[in-house]
């Protein structure tokens, strides 16, 4: 569930909002009715995300005809 809450009210109820966020709720904080921030549960880095990234890299096509040293220099230059 996502709800909008004004900045003044959010400041006054921060402890309650944080407890609700711990339970999975999400809030959009507004200033004069305009959304300016989202209060959402923290995502801790999971090993599943890292494992998926590694698997994706391992499944990608390999660069052919280019030496490892050239690939390393491309990475250093920000070209890969």
C-alpha positions as CSV (number, residue, x, y, z in Angstrom):
1,X,0.0,0.0,0.0
2,X,1.3,3.4,-0.9
3,X,0.0,6.6,0.7
4,X,0.8,10.3,0.3
5,X,1.7,12.4,3.3
6,X,2.6,16.0,3.7
7,X,6.1,16.9,4.9
8,X,4.9,18.6,8.1
9,X,2.7,15.6,9.0
10,X,5.6,13.2,8.1
11,X,7.9,15.1,10.4
12,X,5.4,15.0,13.2
13,X,4.7,11.2,12.7
14,X,8.2,10.0,11.7
15,X,8.3,7.2,14.3
16,X,4.9,5.8,13.3
17,X,5.8,6.0,9.6
18,X,9.1,4.2,10.2
19,X,7.3,1.4,12.0
20,X,4.8,1.1,9.1
21,X,7.6,1.0,6.6
22,X,9.2,-1.8,8.6
23,X,6.0,-3.7,7.9
24,X,6.3,-3.1,4.2
25,X,4.2,0.1,3.7
26,X,5.4,2.8,1.4
27,X,4.8,6.6,1.6
28,X,5.2,9.5,-0.8
29,X,6.1,12.7,1.0
30,X,4.7,15.8,-0.5
31,X,5.4,19.5,-0.2
32,X,2.4,21.7,-1.1
33,X,0.8,18.6,-2.8
34,X,3.9,17.9,-5.0
35,X,5.6,14.6,-4.5
36,X,9.3,15.1,-3.4
37,X,10.4,11.9,-1.8
38,X,9.5,8.2,-1.2
39,X,9.7,6.5,2.1
40,X,10.2,2.8,1.3
41,X,11.6,-0.3,3.1
42,X,15.4,-0.6,2.9
43,X,16.7,-3.2,0.4
44,X,19.7,-5.0,1.7
45,X,22.1,-6.3,-0.8
46,X,21.3,-9.9,-1.4
47,X,23.5,-12.6,-2.7
48,X,20.7,-13.5,-5.1
49,X,21.2,-10.3,-7.0
50,X,24.9,-10.8,-7.1
51,X,24.5,-14.4,-8.3
52,X,22.1,-13.3,-11.0
53,X,24.5,-10.6,-12.3
54,X,27.4,-13.2,-12.4
55,X,25.2,-15.7,-14.3
56,X,24.2,-13.0,-16.7
57,X,27.8,-12.1,-17.4
58,X,28.8,-15.7,-17.8
59,X,26.0,-16.2,-20.3
60,X,26.8,-13.2,-22.4
61,X,28.7,-13.5,-25.7
62,X,32.4,-13.5,-25.4
63,X,34.5,-10.9,-27.3
64,X,36.4,-12.7,-30.0
65,X,39.6,-11.7,-31.6
66,X,40.6,-9.2,-28.9
67,X,43.3,-10.0,-26.3
68,X,42.6,-9.9,-22.6
69,X,44.9,-7.0,-22.2
70,X,42.9,-5.0,-24.8
71,X,39.7,-5.8,-23.0
72,X,41.2,-4.7,-19.7
73,X,42.3,-1.4,-21.3
74,X,38.8,-0.9,-22.8
75,X,37.4,-1.3,-19.3
76,X,39.9,1.1,-17.9
77,X,39.0,3.7,-20.5
78,X,35.3,3.2,-19.8
79,X,34.6,1.8,-23.3
80,X,33.1,-1.5,-21.9
